[in-house]
């Protein structure tokens, strides 16, 4: 290990950091906040841990990296859109060439011979982290996607397929992010978590401000949807997913199958389109 540390000092520091954080609570999420300011780093770490605590025992016992950046990594904005505030994803053994080295060093240990140290990752942009309320809502949203992936994999996979439909289908359906059941549930959980930690009034004022400052119709529509969400009632993801497929997608089986073929094999194996659409035969 000492020889490796001499050759790869930064990588070894990351290994030690991951080992220390990962050993505290077994498989508890590993929170990494990137900031040269100790006060800011502590504030953001505390905010992240409050979100995790708010989830209680719902968080699966898996290796999850939660990375809070102090800048907006442009390749991510180019891929997911300028309005994107954070994202969640399961990790596979792939190079991730467009990821920043300071995140890759945490995922692949050591960097020269990749060995995946985490199974899942949540990433928040620096601009998202600049507001603790924004950090809370975005982190809770992505944490709920992690919970969905591990606890209701079939529903997560089915819902995650929808944004990969052809643009013409999305336009014909007038599909909004907030309409997709697993996205709607994540928004409800996000808003509820923020209300628990900051109060209903602060959350309402924050959402109203985001609506007022929105520069695109899509972003404004999404925040208006969030404003109207009722966090006091249970959201049945299984039922809502089934209803969504059967009411809105029953005439789009070829398009759904085409989108499914473009997905990784381990993903497509989780999705049974005909069952979702209430059809037991071809």
C-alpha positions in Angstrom: 0.0 0.0 0.0 2.8 2.4 0.8 4.3 2.0 -2.7 1.0 2.8 -4.2 0.5 5.8 -2.0 3.8 7.2 -3.2 2.9 6.7 -6.8 -0.8 7.6 -6.5 -1.0 10.0 -3.5 -4.3 11.5 -4.4 -6.0 8.2 -5.2 -4.8 6.7 -1.9 -6.1 9.6 0.0 -9.5 9.0 -1.6 -9.3 5.3 -0.7 -8.6 6.1 3.0 -11.4 8.6 3.0 -13.9 6.1 1.6 -12.8 3.4 4.0 -13.1 5.7 7.0 -16.6 7.0 6.0 -17.8 3.6 4.9 -16.8 2.0 8.2 -18.8 4.3 10.4 -22.3 2.8 9.8 -21.6 -0.2 7.6 -23.2 0.4 4.3 -24.5 3.9 5.2 -24.4 6.4 2.3 -20.9 8.0 1.9 -21.3 11.8 1.8 -18.5 13.7 0.1 -18.7 17.5 0.0 -16.1 19.3 -2.2 -15.3 22.8 -0.9 -12.1 24.5 0.3 -14.2 26.4 2.9 -14.5 24.4 6.0 -17.6 26.2 7.2 -19.4 25.6 3.9 -18.3 22.0 3.8 -19.7 21.4 7.3 -23.0 23.1 6.5 -23.6 21.0 3.4 -22.5 17.8 5.1 -24.9 18.5 8.0 -27.7 19.3 5.5 -27.1 16.0 3.7 -27.1 13.9 6.8 -30.4 15.5 7.9 -31.9 14.3 4.7 -30.5 10.8 5.2 -31.8 10.8 8.7 -35.3 11.9 7.5 -35.5 8.8 5.3 -35.0 6.6 8.4 -34.7 2.9 7.7 -36.0 3.3 4.1 -32.5 3.6 2.7 -31.2 0.3 1.2 -28.0 -1.3 2.6 -25.9 -0.6 -0.5 -22.7 1.2 -1.4 -23.9 4.7 -2.3 -21.7 7.7 -3.0 -23.3 11.1 -2.5 -21.1 13.7 -4.1 -21.8 17.4 -3.6 -19.7 19.5 -6.0 -18.6 23.1 -5.6 -18.9 23.7 -9.4 -21.1 22.8 -12.2 -19.4 20.1 -14.3 -20.2 21.2 -17.8 -20.2 17.7 -19.5 -23.1 16.7 -17.2 -25.0 19.9 -18.1 -24.4 19.1 -21.8 -25.8 15.6 -21.3 -28.7 16.2 -19.0 -29.6 19.8 -19.8 -28.9 23.2 -18.3 -31.9 22.9 -15.9 -30.6 19.6 -14.4 -29.9 20.1 -10.7 -28.7 16.6 -9.7 -28.8 13.0 -10.8 -28.8 9.4 -9.5 -27.5 6.3 -11.3 -26.4 2.8 -10.7 -22.8 2.2 -11.5 -21.3 -0.3 -13.8 -17.7 -1.2 -14.5 -17.2 1.3 -17.3 -14.6 4.1 -17.7 -16.9 7.2 -17.3 -14.5 9.3 -19.4 -16.6 12.5 -19.2 -16.7 12.4 -15.4 -14.4 14.7 -13.3 -11.3 13.0 -12.1 -12.1 14.1 -8.5 -15.2 11.9 -8.6 -13.7 9.1 -10.6 -11.0 8.7 -8.0 -13.7 7.9 -5.4 -15.5 5.4 -7.7 -12.5 3.6 -9.1 -9.8 2.4 -6.7 -7.1 2.7 -7.7 -7.5 5.0 -10.7 -4.9 3.1 -12.8 -6.6 -0.3 -12.4 -10.4 0.4 -11.9 -12.1 -1.4 -9.2 -15.6 0.0 -8.5 -15.8 1.1 -4.8 -19.5 2.0 -5.1 -22.6 0.5 -6.6 -24.6 3.8 -6.9 -23.9 7.5 -7.2 -25.8 10.7 -6.5 -24.3 13.9 -7.8 -25.3 17.5 -7.0 -24.0 20.5 -8.9 -22.3 23.3 -7.1 -25.1 25.7 -8.0 -27.6 23.4 -6.4 -25.6 23.2 -3.2 -25.4 27.0 -2.9 -28.8 26.9 -1.2 -29.3 24.5 1.6 -33.0 24.2 0.8 -32.2 23.5 -2.9 -29.6 20.9 -1.7 -32.2 19.3 0.5 -34.9 19.0 -2.1 -32.6 17.8 -4.9 -30.8 15.3 -2.6 -34.0 13.9 -1.3 -35.3 13.6 -4.8 -32.3 11.6 -6.0 -32.2 9.5 -2.8 -35.8 8.5 -3.5 -34.7 7.3 -7.0 -32.0 5.2 -5.2 -34.7 3.7 -2.9 -36.9 3.0 -6.0 -34.1 1.3 -7.8 -33.3 -1.1 -4.9 -36.7 -1.7 -3.4 -39.0 -1.6 -6.5 -36.6 -2.3 -9.4 -39.3 -3.3 -11.9 -41.2 0.0 -11.3 -38.0 2.0 -11.5 -37.0 0.4 -14.8 -40.4 0.8 -16.4 -40.6 4.4 -15.5 -37.0 5.1 -16.5 -37.8 3.9 -20.0 -40.3 6.7 -20.7 -37.8 9.6 -21.2 -36.1 7.4 -23.9 -39.1 7.3 -26.1 -38.8 9.1 -29.5 -39.3 12.8 -29.3 -42.4 12.6 -31.5 -44.0 10.2 -29.0 -43.2 12.5 -26.1 -44.7 15.4 -27.9 -47.8 13.5 -28.9 -48.3 12.5 -25.3 -47.5 16.0 -24.1 -45.3 14.2 -21.5 -43.9 16.3 -18.7 -41.3 15.0 -16.2 -43.8 15.5 -13.4 -46.2 13.1 -15.2 -43.9 10.1 -15.0 -45.0 8.2 -11.9 -41.5 7.6 -10.4 -40.6 11.2 -11.0 -43.8 12.4 -9.4 -43.2 10.3 -6.3 -39.6 11.6 -6.1 -40.9 15.2 -6.2 -43.5 14.4 -3.5 -40.8 12.9 -1.2 -38.5 15.8 -2.0 -41.1 18.4 -1.1 -42.2 16.5 2.0 -38.6 16.2 3.2 -38.0 19.9 2.8 -41.2 20.7 4.6 -40.1 18.5 7.5 -36.7 20.2 7.8 -37.5 23.8 6.8 -41.2 24.2 7.3 -44.1 24.5 4.8 -43.8 28.3 4.5 -40.2 28.4 3.6 -40.7 25.6 1.0 -43.7 27.4 -0.6 -41.7 30.7 -0.8 -38.7 28.9 -2.4 -40.9 27.1 -5.0 -42.7 30.4 -5.8 -39.3 32.1 -6.3 -38.2 29.3 -8.6 -41.3 29.7 -10.7 -40.7 33.4 -10.9 -37.1 33.1 -12.0 -37.7 30.2 -14.5 -36.3 31.0 -17.9 -37.9 28.1 -19.8 -41.4 26.7 -20.1 -40.3 23.3 -19.0 -38.6 24.5 -15.8 -41.6 26.7 -15.0 -44.1 23.9 -15.6 -42.1 21.6 -13.4 -42.0 24.0 -10.4 -45.7 24.7 -10.9 -46.3 21.0 -10.7 -44.2 20.8 -7.5 -46.2 23.6 -6.0 -49.4 21.7 -6.5 -48.2 18.4 -5.0 -50.0 17.2 -1.9 -47.4 15.7 0.5 -49.9 14.6 3.1 -51.2 11.6 1.2 -49.7 8.3 0.2 -48.6 7.9 -3.4 -49.0 4.4 -4.7 -46.2 4.0 -7.2 -47.2 0.6 -8.4 -50.8 1.5 -9.1 -49.9 4.9 -10.7 -47.4 3.2 -13.0 -49.9 0.6 -14.1 -52.5 3.2 -14.8 -50.1 5.5 -16.6 -49.0 2.7 -19.0 -52.6 1.4 -19.6 -54.2 4.8 -20.0 -51.6 6.7 -21.9 -49.3 4.2 -23.6 -51.6 1.4 -24.8 -51.2 2.6 -28.4 -47.4 2.9 -28.3 -46.2 -0.7 -27.9 -43.8 -0.6 -31.0 -42.3 2.7 -29.8 -41.9 1.3 -26.2 -40.3 -1.9 -27.6 -37.9 0.2 -29.7 -36.9 2.3 -26.7 -36.4 -0.8 -24.6 -34.0 -2.3 -27.3 -31.7 0.7 -26.8 -31.4 0.1 -23.1 -28.7 -2.1 -21.5 -29.6 -5.8 -21.3 -29.7 -5.9 -17.5 -32.2 -3.0 -17.7 -34.5 -4.4 -20.4 -34.7 -7.7 -18.6 -36.5 -6.0 -15.7 -39.3 -4.6 -17.9 -42.4 -6.6 -19.0 -44.3 -4.3 -21.3 -47.3 -6.5 -21.9 -47.8 -7.0 -18.2 -47.6 -3.3 -17.6 -50.1 -2.7 -20.4 -52.5 -5.4 -19.0 -52.0 -7.7 -22.0 -51.2 -11.3 -21.3 -50.6 -12.4 -24.9 -49.1 -10.9 -28.0 
